[in-house]
Amino acid sequence: VAINSPNIGLDKRLVLAMAPLPQIVQEKPFSKSQVRVGKGKPLPYGCTQAIKGLNFSILAPDSLAAWFVIEVPSAQENVVTYPGVKGNFLRFQLQSPINRTGNTWHIQIAAPFSLEGLRYGWHIDPEPSDDGEPVFEQPVLDPCARCLSSGGVEIWNRRGEKFKYAPLSIVPDFRALECFDWQGVTSPGHSLQDLVIYEAHVRSFTKNKDSGVKQSHAGTFLGFIEKIPHLLNLGINCVELLPIFEFDESQVPWKHPQTGEHLCQYWGYQTCSYNTPMQRFAVGSTSKPWAAIVEFKTLVRELHRNGIEVVLDVVFNHTGEGAWGVSNWNCLAKGAVSH
C-alpha cells in the first residue's frame, strides 16, 4: 500500500512513514531475474511491508537452523521444487546472528515483480539425510500468515485421488489488512452482564435453504449478515461464533455407513492457522485468497452496526496437524516435539 494512498487516513500514513524499517543489504541495481535479500527485523511476526520489499519473521524457540522459501515466476534462476506442489521457489539459508534476534528468525525480500499472492514458508531444523544434508519436506506454515493457498476453496469437504489439503502461506494483498472501510462503526460496548448471547456456526446457520439466505451466500460470512434481522427479532445483542479460522474439513477418513458419503471435520476445532479466516466461509475465495479477511470484517462491521457484539470461540489446544494420521502439511508443532 502506498504511503500516500488516499484510502489511508493521515494518522495511518504518518505511522507508516515514520515506522523504522530495515534496509536491503544489496543496493546495486538488479535485473528482472534477481531477488534481493536483507537481514530483516524480528517484529512484527509474519509477513509485513517494508520500505523496500517485504519482511518475514517467525518465532521458533530452541531452533538451530532456518531456511526461508518463497515462490517466484518460472523465469527465475536457481529455483527449487517440492513433490506434489506446483510452482517454483527460491530457498535462502538464514545466518545467525544476521537473520536471528533471540528466538526469532527474520529476512527481508525485494523483487522486481509483485510478491502479492505468492506462496512462502519456512524450514526449521530439517531432518538430516544419511550424508548429513538437510532433507527439505513441504515448508512449515507461517503461524502468523493472514491467508493460505489451501486448494479446494470452491468445494466444501473436497476429496479425490489428485487432491490433498496441503496449504502454504500466501503474501496477502495488504489493502485487505490495512484499508478496510469500517464506515465509522465501532463495537456497541455492552456490559458483560447485559449480553444475550447466541452461539452459532457460520456454515450451519446459513447453509440450509430454510435459512432464507441467498444461495450464493449460503454457508458464508456474507450469508450470516442476511440473518441479522432474525437475531434482532430474538433480542440477541451478542453472537459467539464457533471457530472461523482456517481448518481442514476433509481430514476425516470415515464415511457415512448408510450413504457412503465422506464425513468431515465440521466444527473447526482443529485449527491450521489462527490468523487466517476460513476460506470456505467466503464467497470470493475462489478468485482472491484474502477475500475471507474482507468478508469477515464486513460481517463484524454489520453486526456492530446493529448493536450486536462478536465473540470468537478460540481453542489453542486443538490444532489440526497429523489428525487421523493425515499429514500433508507442516507446522511448527512438529518441530517442537524434537525439542
N, C-alpha and C positions, 0 to 999 in steps of 0.2 A: 504494500500500500504506500503510495507516495506520501511523503510527509506533508506536502502542501495540498493534499486532496481536499476538495470542498466538502466531501462527505464526512470528514473528521472535524470535530469541534476544535476550537482554538486551544483549549487546555490539553486535549489529547495530542494535538500537533506539537505543542511545546514539550510535552513529556517525551514524545518520540524523538524530537530534535535534540533534546538535552541528554538522553539516555547514553551512558558510557558504553561503547561497543568496541570490540577488539578490531585490530587492523589485519588485513591479509598479509601473510609473511612475504609472498612474492608480489612485487609491484610492477614487474615488467609486463608490457603488452603481451597478450596471448591470442592464439588463433582459435578458430571455431572448434577445433578438436581438443582444446585444452581445458582442464578444470583446475582452478587454483585452490590451494588448501592453506588455512591458517590455524593457529593454535586454538581458537575459540575461547569460550568462557564457561564457567560452571553453572551459572544461573542466568535465566530461568531454565528449568529442565525441559526436555523435549525439543521440538523444532520451532525456532523463533527467528524473527527477522533481524538482520544486522545491517549496518550501513552498506557493507559490501557483501552481498550474498546472504547465506543463512547460517545460523548457529545451531549445532546439535549437541545435546548434553544428556548423559544418563548416569544416574546414581547406582553404583554397583559395588557395595561394600565387600572388602576382602578379596576382590578380584585382582589378578596379577597381569592380565593382558587383555587388550581390546582391539578390535578392528571395526571400522565403520564402512558400511556398504550403501551405495546409492545407485539407483537406476539412471542410465544415460541413453541418449539416442544411439542407434546401431552404428553410426559412423565413427564412434569413439575408438581410440586405441587402448590396448591392454585391458579389455573387458573380460569379465568372468561371468559364468552362467551357473545356474543351480538346477539339479534334476527336478523335473516336473514344474518348473517355474519359467514361464515365458519372459523374455526380455534379457537385456544386457546390463551388467552392473560394474561399477568400479569399486575396488576394495582397498582401503587405506589402513595400514597398521599404525596405531597411535603410540606415541612415545611419551614415557614418563620421565621428567615431570612436565614436559612441554604441553602435552594434551591431558594432563591429570592434575586435579586440585583436590586434595583429600581423598574421598571415596568416589569422586565424580570424574568421568571421562568426558572430554569435550573436543569439538573440532568445528572449524568454520569452512564452508564450501562456497565458492563463487564460480559461476559458469557463464559462458556467452549465450546460453539458451535458458529458457524458463525452466525452473525446477518445480513449478506448481504441478501437482498431480503425479509426480514421480514417486516411486516406492523407495523406501530406505529401511535400514535395520542395523543390527549390531551383532558382532561375535564376541562373547565374553568368555574367556578361558576355554577355548575349544579343546576337545579331547585330542591328544596326540596320536598319530599313526605309529606303526611299528618302527618307522625310521625317524620318529621324533618330530615330524612336521605336523602342524595343526590340521585337523580334519574339519572342513567348513561345511556344516549342515545348513539347513534353512536358517536365515538370520533371526535373531531374537527381536521380538516386537519392542518398540519403544513404549514403556509403560505410561508415558505422558503424551502419546500420539493422540491427535484430535480427530483423525479419520483413518480408515483402513481400506485396503483392497481385499475384501473377503471373498469375492466371487459369489455368484448365485444371488445377487441382491434382488433380482427380479422375481425370484421364486422362493416362497417360504418352504423350508424343510427340503431343499433340493437334494436329490440323490442321483447316482449314476456312476458307472464304472470310470468315466473320464473326469468326474468331479470329486474334489475333496476340499474341505474347508481348511485353507492354508493361508491365513491373512498376513499381509505385510503392512507396515506403517506407510502413510502417504503424506507428502508435503501438501498442506492444505492451501486453499485459497484464503489468504489472511483477511479478506474482506468479510468472510463469514464469521470470523472471530472478533474482529475489531469494529466493523461498520454496521452492525445490525441496528435498525431503527426501532428503538423502544417506544417512540412516539410520546415520550414523557410519562409513560406508565410505570408505576413502581408497586412494590408489594403492598397489599392492603394493611398489613401491620396489626392483624387481630391478636388479641391476647390468647395465650395458650388455653386458659380456662373457658374461653368463648368459642373454641373451634368445634364445628360439627364436621367430622372427617369422613370422607367417602374413599375407601380403598379400591383401586381399580387397576386392571391390566390393560394396557393400551390396545392390544390386539383384541382381547376378549370383549372389551367394552364397545367396540366399533365394527367388528368384522361381520357379524351375522346380519342378514338382511333386515331382521326385525328391529335393528338399532336405528333404522331410518337414515343412516349415513349415506352420502353419495358413494356409489360403487367404487369410483376411482380413489376415494379416500378411505375406504374400509380397511380397518386394521392399522391405522397410521395416526401420527400426531395431529395431522390436519383433520382427520376424521373425529378425533376427540374434541376438537373445537366445536364441531357441529352439535355435540351433546351438552354444551354449556347450559342452554335453556332448561334441559331436563334436570341438571344438577341444581339450578336455581329454584326450580319448582319444588324440589325436595328440601330446600332450605340448607343446602350444603354451602359451607364457606371455606372448605379446605379439601383438597384431594391428595391422597397418598398414592403415588404411582409405584406399582411393582417394578422390578428392575428394568430400566430403559437404556442400559448400556449394552455395548456390543457383546453378543454371545453366539455360540454355535448351536442352533436348534437341531441340526442334523446329526449330532454325535451319538444319539441313542441307537443301538444296533437292533432293537427289538421291533417286531411287527405285531399288529393287532391280530389276535388269534382267530378271529372270525373273518375279517375283511382282507387280511394280508397287507393292509396299509402300513407304511413305515410310521412308527411312533416318533415323537420329537421331544426335545428338551424344551418344554413350552414356557415355563415360568421365568427363565432367565437368571436363575440363581447360580450360574457357573460362568461368571463374567470373564471375558477375554481382554477387555480394555476399559478401564474405569473412566477414561476421559473422552470416550467415543460414543455418541448416541447410536442406538441400534439402527442400522441401515435399512433393515426390512420393516421398520416403523415409519419410513419416509417415502413420500411419493416420488421425489426427484432423484433417488439414489442410483437409478439405472443410468443416468447421464452425468451426475455430479456426486462424487463420493462424500463431499462436505454438505450435501443437501440436508442431511439429518440434523446438522448443527443449526441451520437456519430454521427448519421446520419445528424443531423442539423449542427454540427460543420464541417462535411465533406462538406456540401453544402456551408457554408460560406467560407471555405478554397478554394474551387474550383472557386467560384465567384471572390474572391480576386485574385486568381492566374491569372484570365483572365481580370484583371483590372476593375472589377465591384464592386462598393461599395454596402453595405447592410444596409437598413434602416428598422426598425421594427415598425409596427403600434401597439402602446400600448395604451389602453384606460382604465384608472383606475376607471372610474365612472360607468363601466358596468361590474358587476360581476354576476355569474350565480346561486347563491343560491336562492332557492324558486321561480324561474321563472315559470310563468304559474301555480302557486300553487303547483308545484312539489318540494318536499323537502325530498330527500333520503340521503342527506349528510349534514354535519355541518361545519361551518366555524366561524371564529372569528366575522364576521359581525353580526351574530345572537346575540351573547352575547353582542355586543356593543350597541344594541338597548336598553337594560335594563339600560345602564349607561348614 
